[in-house]
Amino acid sequence: MRTKSPMKGLLRYSAYAASGNASITLFAAVALAVVFLATGNQFFFNMLVLCALIIFPMIVIGVMGMGNWERFQLTMPVRRDTLLTMQYLSIILCAFIGVALVAITAGAGYALGISGLFDDGMMELTLNTVPALGMPFLMAGVVFPLASTKRGQEMATGILTTSQFITIGVVMLTPWAASRFDVSLQVIGLWVVAMSMVAFVGSYFVTRMLYAKLDF
């Protein structure tokens, strides 16, 4: 008989675990999108990007990296590799939700003919947000390996806070780096995203190795 994969149930668990503050943040992002489309004020679009691409994934990563549910997995028929894979898939899904919300809002704004949405100033602001696309992956790449050690579990809050400052710092320093090294903001932003993805994928294998040795 074919055994059902527990992944669907685990992903549902991650959604339930993050349903508190994450749901509020996602609702706030949707509200910002509606206000932007109603008023055409670019400030609300910028706040939408911050909320959907950085704050929302940060909350989900915090739940995944600091939750204690995995301590009970040894009493259940769930492999550690499966639980770890669920955590990484959860980050990919929440990043996709944020990108989709921003893209749909931008497309709706264009269809509604909101003036200034794609002028030079707004396009520069859009390029400034390119590094934000990689921040969920960079943050997860920092939090998950460090939180998968005995010492890391004891310092989970500090690790999470440090990773949040790192991701925000990267986004803020990217325009300065582009100007300092005379590199296109779009190019350096794409490099930041690429390196964040490399850190994310690499951290999976590191975390998997640490996870196997961790005594819950």
C-alpha positions in Angstrom: 0.0 0.0 0.0 1.3 3.4 -0.9 2.1 5.6 2.1 0.7 9.1 2.1 3.3 11.9 2.3 3.0 13.9 5.5 4.2 17.1 3.7 0.7 18.4 3.0 -0.2 18.1 6.7 3.1 19.7 7.8 2.6 22.7 5.4 -0.8 23.1 6.9 0.8 23.1 10.3 3.2 25.8 9.3 0.2 27.9 8.1 -1.6 27.4 11.4 1.6 28.2 13.4 2.1 31.4 11.5 -1.5 32.4 11.4 -1.3 35.0 14.2 1.0 37.9 13.5 1.6 36.7 9.9 -2.1 36.9 9.1 -2.3 40.4 10.5 0.8 41.5 8.4 -0.7 39.9 5.3 -4.0 41.7 5.9 -2.1 45.0 6.3 -0.3 44.4 3.0 -3.6 43.8 1.2 -5.0 46.9 2.9 -2.0 48.9 1.7 -2.5 47.6 -1.9 -6.2 48.7 -1.8 -5.3 52.1 -0.5 -2.6 52.6 -3.1 -5.0 51.6 -5.9 -7.7 53.9 -4.5 -5.4 57.0 -4.0 -2.5 56.4 -6.3 -0.1 57.5 -3.6 3.3 55.9 -4.1 4.0 55.9 -0.4 1.5 53.1 0.1 3.1 51.1 -2.7 6.5 51.4 -1.0 5.0 50.4 2.3 3.3 47.4 0.6 6.7 46.2 -0.7 8.2 46.5 2.8 5.3 44.7 4.4 4.9 41.9 1.8 8.5 41.2 0.9 10.3 41.7 4.3 8.1 41.9 7.3 5.7 39.0 6.4 8.5 36.5 5.6 10.3 37.7 8.8 7.4 36.7 10.9 7.0 33.3 9.2 10.8 32.6 9.6 10.5 33.6 13.3 7.8 31.0 13.8 9.7 28.3 11.9 13.0 29.0 13.6 11.8 29.5 17.1 9.0 27.1 17.4 9.1 24.1 19.8 6.9 21.8 17.9 9.8 19.9 16.3 10.8 18.8 19.8 7.9 16.4 19.8 8.6 15.0 16.3 10.5 12.0 17.7 7.2 10.7 19.1 5.5 10.9 15.7 6.1 9.0 12.5 7.7 12.0 10.8 11.3 12.1 9.7 13.5 15.0 10.6 14.4 15.5 6.9 10.7 15.9 6.1 10.2 18.5 8.8 13.2 20.4 7.7 12.0 20.3 4.1 8.6 21.7 5.2 10.4 24.7 6.9 12.2 25.6 3.7 9.2 25.1 1.5 7.2 27.4 3.8 9.7 30.2 3.2 9.5 29.7 -0.5 5.7 29.8 -0.4 5.5 33.0 1.8 8.1 34.7 -0.4 6.0 33.8 -3.5 2.8 35.2 -1.8 4.6 38.5 -1.1 6.0 38.8 -4.7 2.6 37.9 -6.2 0.8 40.5 -4.1 3.2 43.3 -5.1 3.2 42.2 -8.8 -0.7 42.1 -8.9 -0.9 45.5 -7.3 1.6 47.0 -9.8 -0.3 45.4 -12.7 -3.6 46.7 -11.4 -2.1 50.1 -11.0 -0.8 50.1 -14.5 -4.3 49.0 -15.8 -5.9 51.8 -13.8 -3.5 54.3 -15.3 -2.2 55.5 -12.0 0.1 58.4 -13.0 3.7 58.2 -11.9 3.7 54.4 -11.3 6.3 53.8 -14.0 8.0 57.2 -14.2 11.8 57.5 -13.6 11.4 58.3 -9.9 9.1 55.4 -9.3 11.3 53.0 -11.3 14.3 54.0 -9.2 12.3 53.2 -6.1 11.3 49.8 -7.7 15.0 49.0 -8.3 15.7 49.8 -4.7 13.3 47.0 -3.7 15.0 44.4 -5.9 17.3 43.2 -3.0 14.2 42.7 -0.8 13.2 39.8 -3.1 16.2 37.8 -1.6 15.8 38.8 2.0 13.5 36.0 3.1 16.0 33.5 1.7 19.0 35.3 3.3 17.3 35.4 6.7 16.3 31.8 6.5 19.8 30.9 5.5 21.1 32.5 8.7 18.4 31.5 11.2 17.8 27.8 10.3 21.4 26.5 10.6 22.2 28.5 13.7 18.9 27.5 15.4 19.6 23.9 14.7 22.4 23.6 17.3 22.0 23.2 21.0 23.6 26.5 21.7 21.5 28.1 18.9 18.3 26.9 20.5 19.3 28.7 23.7 20.0 31.9 21.8 17.1 31.7 19.3 15.7 35.2 20.0 19.1 36.8 19.6 19.8 34.9 16.4 16.4 36.0 15.0 16.9 39.6 15.9 20.4 39.7 14.5 19.3 38.1 11.2 16.5 40.8 10.9 19.0 43.6 11.3 21.3 41.9 8.7 18.5 41.7 6.1 17.3 45.3 6.7 20.9 46.5 6.6 21.6 44.7 3.2 18.5 46.4 1.7 19.5 49.8 3.0 23.2 49.5 1.9 22.6 48.2 -1.6 22.0 51.7 -3.1 25.1 53.0 -1.4 27.1 50.1 -2.7 25.8 50.7 -6.2 26.9 54.3 -6.0 30.2 53.6 -4.3 31.4 51.0 -6.8 29.7 52.7 -9.8 27.5 49.6 -10.5 24.0 49.6 -11.8 21.5 49.4 -8.9 19.6 46.7 -10.9 22.7 44.6 -11.4 23.8 44.8 -7.7 20.3 44.1 -6.6 20.2 40.9 -8.7 23.6 39.9 -7.3 22.1 40.3 -3.8 19.2 38.1 -4.7 21.4 35.5 -6.3 23.8 35.3 -3.3 20.8 35.1 -1.0 19.4 32.1 -2.9 22.9 30.5 -2.8 22.9 31.0 1.0 19.4 29.6 1.3 20.1 26.5 -0.7 23.5 25.9 1.0 22.0 26.3 4.4 19.5 23.5 3.7 22.3 21.0 3.5 24.2 22.4 6.5 21.0 22.5 8.6 20.1 18.9 7.5 23.5 17.7 8.8 23.1 19.6 12.1 19.5 18.5 12.4 20.4 14.8 12.2 22.8 15.3 15.2 20.5 17.5 17.3 19.2 15.9 20.5 15.8 17.4 21.1 
